[in-house]
Amino acid sequence: MGARFIYINLYIYIMAKLIAVSDDLYRRLSMRKREGQSFTKVIGAMLDSEAGGISDLKGMLDMDDAEVDAWQARILRDRKNFFQGRKHGNL
């Protein structure tokens, strides 16, 4: 019996999007970019650093600290109730 060969073709597709930025923004992004780091990583890190909690809304909404704290407590309570319900199979 002769030799048998199996041929496998493997295609890997990388999704990428092309965006246009101004020369000034490109320069600013380039200044933040480290050697070997992609622009995707730079932009992602900048967006991640902007993410915050409900406390960040204190200056944006017409609410005092007590109202913000009450909202935060309600969110935490509702989140706890939700996950307890899932644990006990109620959801």
Long-range contacts (C-beta under 8 A, 24 or more apart in sequence): none
